[in-house]
Amino acid sequence: MANTKKLSKEERKKAKRTARKKAAPKAKRTTPRGSTKRKMKKMVRGTAKR
């Protein structure tokens, strides 16, 4: 993306939009989101476990 420091807000929005349109589409996810998160066995009441 170009340097947008000197542009006004509206021009900046236009520049971002065109940059978004030009960008290559992202690939589909291979793994489900959050699958690498540490899983909890069981939450204990009242104590900070995470």
N, CA, C and O atoms as a GROMACS GRO file, in nm:
protein
  200
    1MET      N    1   0.084  -0.119   0.000
    1MET     CA    2   0.000   0.000   0.000
    1MET      C    3   0.088   0.125   0.000
    1MET      O    4   0.198   0.124   0.056
    2ALA      N    5   0.040   0.229  -0.062
    2ALA     CA    6   0.116   0.353  -0.074
    2ALA      C    7   0.119   0.427   0.060
    2ALA      O    8   0.045   0.395   0.152
    3ASN      N    9   0.206   0.527   0.068
    3ASN     CA   10   0.214   0.610   0.188
    3ASN      C   11   0.091   0.700   0.193
    3ASN      O   12   0.067   0.778   0.101
    4THR      N   13   0.013   0.690   0.299
    4THR     CA   14  -0.114   0.763   0.307
    4THR      C   15  -0.110   0.876   0.409
    4THR      O   16  -0.215   0.926   0.450
    5LYS      N   17   0.011   0.918   0.450
    5LYS     CA   18   0.022   1.020   0.555
    5LYS      C   19  -0.033   1.156   0.510
    5LYS      O   20  -0.094   1.228   0.589
    6LYS      N   21  -0.011   1.190   0.383
    6LYS     CA   22  -0.051   1.324   0.335
    6LYS      C   23  -0.192   1.326   0.276
    6LYS      O   24  -0.240   1.434   0.240
    7LEU      N   25  -0.259   1.213   0.267
    7LEU     CA   26  -0.392   1.208   0.208
    7LEU      C   27  -0.500   1.243   0.311
    7LEU      O   28  -0.480   1.228   0.432
    8SER      N   29  -0.612   1.290   0.261
    8SER     CA   30  -0.725   1.316   0.350
    8SER      C   31  -0.793   1.183   0.383
    8SER      O   32  -0.758   1.079   0.327
    9LYS      N   33  -0.888   1.188   0.473
    9LYS     CA   34  -0.954   1.065   0.517
    9LYS      C   35  -1.025   0.995   0.403
    9LYS      O   36  -1.014   0.873   0.388
   10GLU      N   37  -1.098   1.071   0.321
   10GLU     CA   38  -1.171   1.011   0.210
   10GLU      C   39  -1.077   0.950   0.107
   10GLU      O   40  -1.102   0.840   0.056
   11GLU      N   41  -0.968   1.021   0.077
   11GLU     CA   42  -0.870   0.968  -0.020
   11GLU      C   43  -0.804   0.842   0.035
   11GLU      O   44  -0.778   0.747  -0.038
   12ARG      N   45  -0.778   0.843   0.165
   12ARG     CA   46  -0.715   0.728   0.229
   12ARG      C   47  -0.807   0.605   0.218
   12ARG      O   48  -0.761   0.494   0.192
   13LYS      N   49  -0.938   0.628   0.238
   13LYS     CA   50  -1.034   0.519   0.227
   13LYS      C   51  -1.035   0.461   0.085
   13LYS      O   52  -1.038   0.340   0.066
   14LYS      N   53  -1.031   0.552  -0.014
   14LYS     CA   54  -1.029   0.507  -0.153
   14LYS      C   55  -0.904   0.426  -0.182
   14LYS      O   56  -0.910   0.322  -0.248
   15ALA      N   57  -0.789   0.475  -0.134
   15ALA     CA   58  -0.662   0.407  -0.159
   15ALA      C   59  -0.661   0.268  -0.097
   15ALA      O   60  -0.614   0.172  -0.157
   16LYS      N   61  -0.715   0.258   0.026
   16LYS     CA   62  -0.719   0.129   0.093
   16LYS      C   63  -0.810   0.032   0.018
   16LYS      O   64  -0.779  -0.086   0.004
   17ARG      N   65  -0.923   0.085  -0.029
   17ARG     CA   66  -1.018   0.000  -0.100
   17ARG      C   67  -0.959  -0.057  -0.229
   17ARG      O   68  -0.976  -0.175  -0.260
   18THR      N   69  -0.888   0.030  -0.305
   18THR     CA   70  -0.828  -0.018  -0.429
   18THR      C   71  -0.718  -0.119  -0.399
   18THR      O   72  -0.700  -0.217  -0.471
   19ALA      N   73  -0.643  -0.095  -0.291
   19ALA     CA   74  -0.536  -0.189  -0.254
   19ALA      C   75  -0.596  -0.324  -0.216
   19ALA      O   76  -0.541  -0.429  -0.249
   20ARG      N   77  -0.712  -0.320  -0.148
   20ARG     CA   78  -0.780  -0.444  -0.110
   20ARG      C   79  -0.827  -0.520  -0.233
   20ARG      O   80  -0.818  -0.643  -0.239
   21LYS      N   81  -0.878  -0.446  -0.330
   21LYS     CA   82  -0.929  -0.510  -0.451
   21LYS      C   83  -0.816  -0.572  -0.533
   21LYS      O   84  -0.834  -0.677  -0.594
   22LYS      N   85  -0.697  -0.507  -0.534
   22LYS     CA   86  -0.584  -0.557  -0.612
   22LYS      C   87  -0.519  -0.678  -0.547
   22LYS      O   88  -0.461  -0.761  -0.616
   23ALA      N   89  -0.529  -0.688  -0.414
   23ALA     CA   90  -0.462  -0.797  -0.341
   23ALA      C   91  -0.517  -0.932  -0.383
   23ALA      O   92  -0.635  -0.947  -0.411
   24ALA      N   93  -0.428  -1.031  -0.385
   24ALA     CA   94  -0.470  -1.166  -0.422
   24ALA      C   95  -0.560  -1.223  -0.312
   24ALA      O   96  -0.536  -1.196  -0.194
   25PRO      N   97  -0.662  -1.299  -0.348
   25PRO     CA   98  -0.751  -1.354  -0.246
   25PRO      C   99  -0.679  -1.454  -0.156
   25PRO      O  100  -0.592  -1.529  -0.201
   26LYS      N  101  -0.715  -1.453  -0.030
   26LYS     CA  102  -0.651  -1.544   0.066
   26LYS      C  103  -0.701  -1.686   0.043
   26LYS      O  104  -0.814  -1.707   0.001
   27ALA      N  105  -0.615  -1.782   0.070
   27ALA     CA  106  -0.653  -1.923   0.053
   27ALA      C  107  -0.748  -1.964   0.165
   27ALA      O  108  -0.748  -1.905   0.273
   28LYS      N  109  -0.828  -2.066   0.136
   28LYS     CA  110  -0.920  -2.117   0.237
   28LYS      C  111  -0.841  -2.181   0.350
   28LYS      O  112  -0.730  -2.230   0.330
   29ARG      N  113  -0.898  -2.182   0.468
   29ARG     CA  114  -0.831  -2.241   0.584
   29ARG      C  115  -0.821  -2.392   0.568
   29ARG      O  116  -0.915  -2.458   0.522
   30THR      N  117  -0.706  -2.446   0.606
   30THR     CA  118  -0.689  -2.592   0.602
   30THR      C  119  -0.728  -2.654   0.735
   30THR      O  120  -0.781  -2.765   0.739
   31THR      N  121  -0.701  -2.582   0.845
   31THR     CA  122  -0.738  -2.632   0.978
   31THR      C  123  -0.845  -2.540   1.034
   31THR      O  124  -0.848  -2.422   1.000
   32PRO      N  125  -0.933  -2.592   1.118
   32PRO     CA  126  -1.035  -2.504   1.176
   32PRO      C  127  -0.974  -2.400   1.268
   32PRO      O  128  -0.869  -2.423   1.329
   33ARG      N  129  -1.039  -2.285   1.278
   33ARG     CA  130  -0.986  -2.177   1.362
   33ARG      C  131  -0.988  -2.221   1.508
   33ARG      O  132  -1.082  -2.286   1.553
   34GLY      N  133  -0.883  -2.185   1.580
   34GLY     CA  134  -0.877  -2.215   1.723
   34GLY      C  135  -0.838  -2.359   1.751
   34GLY      O  136  -0.846  -2.402   1.866
   35SER      N  137  -0.795  -2.433   1.650
   35SER     CA  138  -0.761  -2.573   1.674
   35SER      C  139  -0.627  -2.588   1.745
   35SER      O  140  -0.601  -2.691   1.807
   36THR      N  141  -0.541  -2.484   1.736
   36THR     CA  142  -0.412  -2.493   1.802
   36THR      C  143  -0.415  -2.441   1.945
   36THR      O  144  -0.314  -2.444   2.016
   37LYS      N  145  -0.533  -2.392   1.988
   37LYS     CA  146  -0.545  -2.340   2.125
   37LYS      C  147  -0.528  -2.453   2.225
   37LYS      O  148  -0.565  -2.568   2.198
   38ARG      N  149  -0.473  -2.420   2.341
   38ARG     CA  150  -0.462  -2.520   2.447
   38ARG      C  151  -0.602  -2.547   2.501
   38ARG      O  152  -0.672  -2.454   2.539
   39LYS      N  153  -0.642  -2.671   2.504
   39LYS     CA  154  -0.775  -2.706   2.551
   39LYS      C  155  -0.772  -2.727   2.703
   39LYS      O  156  -0.676  -2.780   2.758
   40MET      N  157  -0.880  -2.684   2.769
   40MET     CA  158  -0.891  -2.699   2.914
   40MET      C  159  -0.959  -2.831   2.945
   40MET      O  160  -1.052  -2.872   2.875
   41LYS      N  161  -0.912  -2.899   3.052
   41LYS     CA  162  -0.979  -3.022   3.093
   41LYS      C  163  -1.113  -2.987   3.155
   41LYS      O  164  -1.218  -3.032   3.109
   42LYS      N  165  -1.110  -2.906   3.261
   42LYS     CA  166  -1.234  -2.860   3.323
   42LYS      C  167  -1.201  -2.733   3.400
   42LYS      O  168  -1.100  -2.727   3.471
   43MET      N  169  -1.284  -2.632   3.387
   43MET     CA  170  -1.259  -2.508   3.459
   43MET      C  171  -1.292  -2.528   3.606
   43MET      O  172  -1.390  -2.594   3.641
   44VAL      N  173  -1.209  -2.470   3.691
   44VAL     CA  174  -1.232  -2.477   3.835
   44VAL      C  175  -1.299  -2.348   3.878
   44VAL      O  176  -1.258  -2.240   3.835
   45ARG      N  177  -1.398  -2.357   3.960
   45ARG     CA  178  -1.472  -2.237   4.001
   45ARG      C  179  -1.385  -2.146   4.087
   45ARG      O  180  -1.323  -2.192   4.183
   46GLY      N  181  -1.382  -2.018   4.052
   46GLY     CA  182  -1.321  -1.918   4.138
   46GLY      C  183  -1.172  -1.901   4.126
   46GLY      O  184  -1.118  -1.804   4.181
   47THR      N  185  -1.100  -1.990   4.059
   47THR     CA  186  -0.955  -1.972   4.048
   47THR      C  187  -0.917  -1.939   3.906
   47THR      O  188  -0.978  -1.987   3.810
   48ALA      N  189  -0.815  -1.855   3.892
   48ALA     CA  190  -0.766  -1.819   3.758
   48ALA      C  191  -0.683  -1.935   3.709
   48ALA      O  192  -0.577  -1.965   3.765
   49LYS      N  193  -0.728  -2.000   3.606
   49LYS     CA  194  -0.655  -2.117   3.556
   49LYS      C  195  -0.580  -2.087   3.428
   49LYS      O  196  -0.480  -2.152   3.398
   50ARG      N  197  -0.628  -1.989   3.351
   50ARG     CA  198  -0.560  -1.958   3.226
   50ARG      C  199  -0.467  -1.841   3.245
   50ARG      O  200  -0.400  -1.799   3.151
   0.00000   0.00000   0.00000
